[in-house]
Structures are given as structure tokens and as C-alpha cells.
Amino acid sequence: MNSKSVFKLALLHLIYLLMKVDNEIDFREVKYLERILQEEDISDELLTDFKAQLSKLNEQEIFNRGIKLIGLCTEGERIRIYSILYKNMAAAEGKFHESELRFLTNVVCFRALN
């Protein structure tokens, strides 16, 4: 797997979890996701493969894979992922849910410890 695919898969794993963490998937989050898919040039094929894998995993396994993939990214890619998650996804609804902030903090802290 090349480094661009690793970055994109790490991003997809964490976006998926962030969208679900507050138990509400808002239409604005979906719009931001569509924009991110386009901006990051995530192919339909990669997205389809990712969705197929989701059906075989529970949320903890998805989180663990996302963290593992982040570990394979460069420092610049990790910062970019965190920036996308924070700026685009968590703020999509116009407000931050406590669960979203907790999730983002957990991702950063968990990654820092491993």
C-alpha cells in the first residue's frame, strides 16, 4: 500500500467514527464528507473497498485500524488529518458536541502514546 493510500484510509476510518460519535449524522457532515472526498482525491474504488471492510469490523476495530494507519503516515499527513477532522467534520454542524471533542482528544492522545 502506498503512502497516499495509507493517508486516505486513515482519514476515512477517523471521519467515519467522528461522524457517528454524537449519534447524529447531520446533512452538513455529509456535505463536508463529500467535499473532503473530492479535495483529497479519494477514489470511488477506495471508498467502496473501505465500506466493504466496515461491515466486517466493530467500532473498536475501526478505531484501532485508524490509529495504526495514522502511525504509518508522515508527521505532515497526521497534522493534515487532525486538521481535517477538527476544522471540517467536527465544525460541520456549526457547533461542537462534547463527544466530538472527546473523540478528537482521544485520537491525538492515543496516537501520542503509541
N, C-alpha and C positions, 0 to 999 in steps of 0.2 A: 504494500500500500504506500503510495507516495505521500509526501508531506502535505500537499494541498487537500488530499482526501482525508487525511487524519484531522486536519483543522476543521473541515466541513462536517465530518462526522461528530467530532467533539461538540461543535456548535449545535448541531441537530439534537443530540442527546440532551443537552442542557436547556435548549429552548423548549423542547417537549416537556421536560419536567417543570420548568418555570411557568409555562402556560397553565399547567394543571395544579400548581401548588396552592392556589387560593380557591380551588374548586369552582372556578368560573372561567370559562374561555370566552372572553369578550370579542365582539366582532372587530374591534380596533386591534386586538392582539393578532387576530388572523390576518388583517391587512398589513401589519408590521412584519409578520412572518413572510407573507408573500413578497414584500419589499426586500427583506433580507435574503430570501432565496434568489431573487434576481440580482441584487447587489453583490452577493458573494458567489454568483455563478454556480449555484448548486443545481446540478442536472436533474431532470425528471427521473433518470435511471437511478441515481444515487438516492434520491428521495424515496423512490419505490422500494429499493433494497432496504433502506432504513426502516420504513413502515413494516415490511415483512418481518424484520428482526424484532420489532416491538412486540408483535403478537406472541413471541416465544419467551419474553422476559417480564419479570415483575419490576416495580419501580426501583427497588434497591439495586437490582442488577443493571438497570439502565443508568442509574447514578454512578455505580462503580465503573461501568464501561466509559461513561463520560469523563470521569476523573482520570482513568487510565489513559484515555486518548489525549486529554489536556497535558498529561505528563510527557507525551511524545511530541508536543508542539514546541516551537521556539518560544522564547520569552515574549517576543513581539506578538506572536499569534495568541498567546494566552491573554495578554493585555487586551488585544482586539476582541477576543471572545467575551471577556468580562465587560468591556465597554459596550458591546452589542447587547448583552444581556441586560445590563443596567439601564443604558440610555434608551434603547428601543423597545425592549419587551416589557420590562417592569413598569416603565412610564407610559405604556400604550393606553392605559385606561385613564390617564390623567391624574392618577393617584397611586401611591404605593400601598399595597396591603402588607401588613406586618409579616405574613407568611412569605411574601416575595423577598422582603429584605432579609429575613432569616435564612431563606434558601441561598441567596446570593452570598451572604456572610459565611454560611456553611461551606459553599463551594470553594471560596477563597481560602478559608481556614483549613479545610480538609486537604486541599492541594498543597498548602504551605507546609503541612505536617508530613506529607508523603514525598 
